[in-house]
Amino acid sequence: MMSSAPAAMRRTLRPALRGGRVSLPRRGLSSGSGALVEKQRAAYTSPPYAVSTVDLRFEIHEERTLVASTLRISPSGEGGGVDLVLAGEELRLLEVSVDGRALAADEYSTSADALTVRAAALRDGAGFELSTLCEPLLPERNQTLSGLYRSNGVYATQCEAEGFRRISYMLDQPDVMATYAVRLEADAAACPVLLSNGNKVGEGELEGGRHYAEWEDPAPKPSYLFAVVAGDLGSIHSDYTTSSGRAVTLGIYSEHENVGKLQHAMTSLVKSMLWDEWKYGLECDLGTYNIVAVNDFNMGAMENKGLNVFNTALTLADRHSATDADYERIESVIAHEYFHNWTGNRVTCRSWFELTLKEGLTVFRDQEFSADQSSRAVKRIANVKALRSRQFAEDSGPTAHPIRPESYVAIDNFYTSTVYEKGAEVIRMYHTLVGGDDGFRSGMDKYFERHDGSAVTCDDFRVAMADANGVEFGQFERWYTQAGTPALHARGRIEAGGEAHGGAAHYALTLTQSQPATPGQPAENKLPLHMPVVVGLLDALTGEEIVASTLLELTAQSKTFAFELPEKYVSGLGLVTPSILRGFSAPVKLTVEGETSEDLALLLTHDTVRAATLSVTAAVAAAANVIDAGPFQQLGSRAEATVGADFRRGGQQRGGGGERAGRLEGAGEAAAQGRRPDREL
């Protein structure tokens, strides 16, 4: 899911829009005004009941909407024998029954945020069907835009994180996964388009100018991924065939006046599908994949299974009204929500404490996708610039928190840059530590092999990466538990050869890490992190690379690493400039002892890894007002030419490079025009 906050452009603090409406208490009506309770990650327990199937029927009328629900429920594990508590807010309960028997008044109760069915009314130790008929808050009056709402004549839903409970009673938490069957009934003139998750299995006309559509989603999913859309919308369509031969019908819907601006979104969707198959072997698992773009959607974009819902600001583009940045942003967001189909939907979070499991991983995947569409260096610089400007500030403020929080009052407050962007940097460190694409792909394969169709934790991902690559990631967990941006101090010197180094001259690089104090976490209580630091060495006079990129794993507070050097550097005929934190290999604040403006200029001019400039560009900008700018005066046009050449060549990709990028582009355009994509990758 992506936030729509324009200042951050994406994935920042989710707007908290609950409240703002006062309703009088009525029997069977829950107002959502229950007392706020702080939840603790350590206190998590699995629910005593599981839901295997959900059957929903929506009767949409101008004056009211009715939702009939039948849940197939069974005790989970050693559960059962206890009351069944289902979440619900702003609902009027009209009927409730178990296995077709209407419950007596003393067999259930409702409160501001729940329906409780007494254990005595349930079949002890056996499965049962719970049916309810509810009237949610009138969609036109739902100002929270959470649950079911109506805006400009279009009915839509937003269920992440806890919006489904505003539609019907449910075990509304991410570790409860069920298959869904949905029937929508509405006026055919007002709502000619009726959409939900999965595949359409039926449609027809009803009396009184009404009609219906039936949808089934074959893959189990949590309730936060449920979605319906009903309204008068235009659309474009295309066909896609997966590598295994599955035919997928693609549709993108929006208000009629927007249809002419949907083509780029379709191209981006097809490119995303191609890339995920090529990079990770992950195919679309549905016969239908739809995107709906509406003018009034407050979350930016949402990855509902097979029915993504977007704000039009992140979907519409044409050459008359959109900039290059708009085109790139739309491509990235379309990819992000599609990639959630596996990293978030097929494998989801056990609880909302694990939010970064799906969001950090999917942000990393959409960053890699974008890098493969253009210039990897340019994209990496843009991503780190955003990280340093937003997330580093968040880490330094009063709301600093780990990427996996230990407690929360409202999960809406944790849709933050830390959970998303820093979470993606943590995933990138896995990628670095396991040797790049091949090791990371092995870890991803192991992750899906073990957990497809499950709700899991960040620890499950960490263990899968470790087991697939034969590495130890126990200490790495601290990236999930410690808040704040670590500091990394580097000190280098040339030393004459000794017995410890076989008599060869060497460059000694001492790396020291420290952790800042953050709210609730004093600095003295924090432990050293497992930090990947990629370094190289350049000749300080010529810019020639002496030592190629080398991965150093800093696990102690301080450690010295040695690099062998030719004899001339010891005799004083040569000087060394270190290139540290290449590719911004860890999300830290770097200081290099004794670094000068000339050193920075050398790195900007000669470093063989273009993304290495990430570690010095901020320093250059900060130093511009306090040091001699002479060494930088000739860099502007040269740097521009270098980055421009990188961009024109396109990102280098595993198994094809720029040629592959061209084929992806061509395939996307072909599918958007209704032609079959080129499958020869």
WOTA-V330742 format. One record per pair of residues at least 6 apart in sequence whose C-alpha atoms are under 7 Angstrom apart, sorted by the first residue. I is the first residue (numbers start at 1). J is the second residue. Records with the same first field share a line. If there is no record, write none. Layout:
I->J / J
//
This chain:
1->301 / 302 / 303 / 337
2->10 / 11 / 299 / 300 / 301 / 302
3->10 / 11 / 12 / 14 / 299 / 300 / 301
4->10 / 298 / 299 / 300
5->12
11->415 / 416 / 417 / 420
12->415 / 416 / 417
13->413 / 414 / 415 / 416 / 417
14->412 / 413 / 415
16->412
17->144
18->144
23->31
28->92 / 93 / 110
29->90 / 91 / 92 / 93
30->88 / 89 / 90 / 91 / 92 / 111 / 112 / 113
31->89 / 90 / 112 / 113
32->89 / 90 / 112 / 113
33->112
34->112 / 113
36->409
37->409
38->407 / 408 / 409
39->407 / 408 / 409
40->406 / 407 / 408
41->353 / 406 / 407
48->75 / 76 / 79 / 80
49->73 / 74 / 75 / 76 / 79 / 80
50->73 / 74 / 75 / 76 / 176
51->71 / 72 / 73 / 74 / 176 / 177 / 178
52->72 / 73 / 177 / 178 / 179
53->71 / 72 / 178 / 179 / 180
54->70 / 71 / 72 / 178 / 179 / 180 / 181
55->69 / 70 / 71 / 180 / 181 / 182
56->67 / 68 / 69 / 70 / 181 / 182 / 183
57->67 / 68 / 69 / 182 / 183 / 184
58->66 / 67 / 68 / 183 / 184 / 185
59->65 / 66 / 67 / 184 / 185 / 186
60->66 / 185 / 186
61->186
64->138
65->135 / 136 / 138
66->134 / 135 / 136
67->133 / 134 / 135 / 168
68->132 / 133 / 134
69->131 / 132 / 133
70->129 / 130 / 131 / 132
71->129 / 130 / 131
72->128 / 129 / 130
73->127 / 128 / 129
74->126 / 127 / 128
75->125 / 126 / 127
80->124 / 125
81->119 / 124 / 125
82->119
83->116 / 117 / 118 / 119
84->116 / 117 / 118 / 119
85->114 / 115 / 116 / 117
86->114 / 115 / 116 / 169 / 170 / 171
87->113 / 114 / 115 / 165 / 169 / 170 / 171 / 172
88->113 / 114 / 115 / 165 / 166 / 168 / 169 / 170
89->112 / 113 / 165 / 166
90->136 / 137 / 166
91->134 / 135 / 136 / 137 / 166
92->134 / 135 / 136
93->133 / 134 / 135
94->133 / 134
95->132 / 133
96->102 / 103 / 131 / 132 / 133
97->103 / 130 / 131 / 132
98->128 / 129 / 130 / 131
99->128 / 129 / 130
107->117 / 118 / 121
108->116 / 117 / 118
109->115 / 116 / 117
110->116
115->169
134->168
136->166 / 167
139->148 / 149 / 150
140->149 / 150 / 151
142->149
145->158
146->157 / 158 / 159 / 163
147->157 / 158 / 159 / 163 / 164 / 166 / 167
148->155 / 156 / 157 / 158 / 167
149->155 / 156 / 157
150->156
151->296
153->231
154->230 / 231 / 232
155->229 / 230 / 231
156->228 / 229 / 230
157->227 / 228 / 229
158->227
159->224 / 225 / 226
160->224 / 225
161->224
162->172 / 224
163->224
164->172 / 223 / 224
165->172
172->223
173->222
174->222 / 223 / 224 / 349 / 350 / 351
175->222 / 349 / 350 / 351 / 455
176->222
177->220 / 221 / 222
178->220 / 221 / 222
179->217 / 218 / 219 / 220 / 221
180->216 / 217
181->215 / 216 / 217
182->214 / 215 / 216
183->212 / 213 / 214 / 215
184->194 / 212 / 213 / 214
185->210 / 211 / 212 / 213
186->210 / 211 / 212
187->209 / 210 / 211
188->209 / 210 / 211
190->231 / 232
191->230 / 231 / 232
192->231 / 232
193->230 / 231 / 232 / 233
194->213 / 229 / 230 / 231
195->228 / 229 / 230
196->215 / 227 / 228 / 229 / 307
197->215 / 216 / 217 / 226 / 227 / 305 / 306 / 307
198->215 / 216 / 217 / 218 / 286 / 288 / 305 / 306
199->215 / 216 / 217 / 286 / 287 / 288
200->214 / 215 / 216
201->214 / 215 / 216
202->213 / 214
203->212 / 213 / 214
204->211 / 212 / 213
205->211 / 212
220->453
221->345
225->304 / 305
226->304
227->304 / 307
233->253 / 254 / 255 / 256
234->253 / 254 / 255 / 256 / 259
235->251 / 252 / 253 / 254 / 259
236->251 / 252 / 253
237->250 / 251 / 252
238->249 / 250 / 251 / 671 / 672 / 674
239->248 / 249 / 250 / 671 / 674
240->247 / 248 / 249 / 671 / 676
241->247 / 248
242->283
247->287
248->286 / 287 / 288 / 289
249->287 / 288 / 289
250->288 / 289 / 290
251->289 / 290 / 291
252->290 / 291 / 292
253->291 / 292 / 293
254->292 / 293 / 294
255->294
261->316 / 317 / 318
262->315 / 316 / 317
263->672
264->317
265->315 / 330 / 331 / 334
266->672
267->668 / 669 / 671 / 672
268->331 / 334 / 335 / 668
269->334 / 335
270->668 / 671
271->664 / 665 / 667 / 668
272->335
276->282
277->283
280->441
288->306
289->306 / 307
290->306 / 307 / 308
291->307 / 308 / 309
292->308 / 309 / 310
293->309 / 310 / 311 / 312 / 315
294->310 / 311 / 312
295->311 / 312
296->311
297->310 / 311
300->310 / 311 / 314
301->309 / 310 / 311
302->308 / 309 / 310 / 337
303->337 / 338 / 340
305->341 / 345
314->330 / 333
315->330
317->327
332->366 / 370
335->366
336->362 / 363 / 366
339->362
340->362
343->358 / 362
344->358
346->452 / 453
347->451 / 452 / 453 / 454 / 455
348->358 / 454 / 455 / 456
349->355 / 357 / 358 / 455 / 456 / 457
350->455 / 456 / 457
352->411
353->404 / 405
354->404 / 457 / 458
356->403 / 404 / 419 / 420 / 423
357->457 / 458
359->420
360->419 / 420 / 421 / 423 / 424 / 427
361->424 / 427
363->420 / 424
364->424 / 427 / 428
371->379 / 651
372->651 / 652 / 653 / 661
373->650 / 651 / 661
374->647 / 650 / 651
375->646 / 647 / 650 / 651
376->651
377->610 / 611
380->611
381->611 / 614
387->421
390->417
391->417 / 418 / 422
392->485
394->400
395->483 / 484 / 485
396->484
398->519
400->483 / 484 / 518 / 519
401->483
402->480 / 481 / 482 / 483
403->418 / 419 / 423 / 480
404->480 / 481
425->587
429->532 / 585 / 586
431->437 / 440
433->532
434->440 / 469
439->469
442->468
443->464 / 465 / 468 / 469
446->464 / 468
447->461 / 464
462->473
466->472 / 473
475->529 / 530
476->529 / 530
478->529
479->529
483->518
484->516 / 518
485->588 / 589
486->513 / 514 / 515 / 516 / 588 / 589
487->513 / 514 / 515 / 588 / 589 / 590
488->511 / 512 / 513 / 514 / 588 / 589 / 590 / 591
489->511 / 512 / 513 / 590 / 591 / 592
490->509 / 510 / 511 / 512 / 591 / 592 / 593
491->509 / 510 / 511 / 592 / 593
492->507 / 508 / 509 / 510
493->507 / 508 / 509
494->506 / 507 / 508 / 570
495->505 / 506 / 507 / 508 / 570
496->505 / 506 / 570
497->503 / 504 / 505 / 506
498->504
504->564
505->564 / 565 / 566 / 567 / 570
506->562 / 563 / 564 / 565
507->562 / 563 / 564 / 565
508->560 / 561 / 562 / 563
509->560 / 561 / 562
510->559 / 560 / 561
511->558 / 559 / 560
512->557 / 558 / 559
513->557 / 558
514->557
515->523 / 526
516->523
517->523
528->555 / 556 / 557
529->555
530->553 / 554 / 555
531->553 / 554 / 555 / 586
532->551 / 552 / 553 / 554 / 585 / 586
533->551 / 552 / 553 / 581 / 585 / 586
534->549 / 550 / 551 / 552 / 580 / 581 / 582 / 585
535->549 / 550 / 551 / 579 / 580 / 581 / 582
536->547 / 548 / 549 / 550 / 578 / 579 / 580
537->545 / 546 / 547 / 548 / 576 / 577 / 578 / 579
538->544 / 545 / 546 / 576 / 577 / 578
539->545 / 546 / 575 / 576 / 577
540->575 / 576 / 577
541->575
543->602 / 606
568->574
569->575
577->599
581->612 / 615
582->611 / 612
583->611 / 612 / 614
584->612 / 614 / 615
597->631
598->631
600->616
601->631 / 632
603->613
604->613
605->635
649->658
650->658
651->657 / 658
652->658
660->681
667->677 / 678
668->677
670->676 / 677
671->677
//
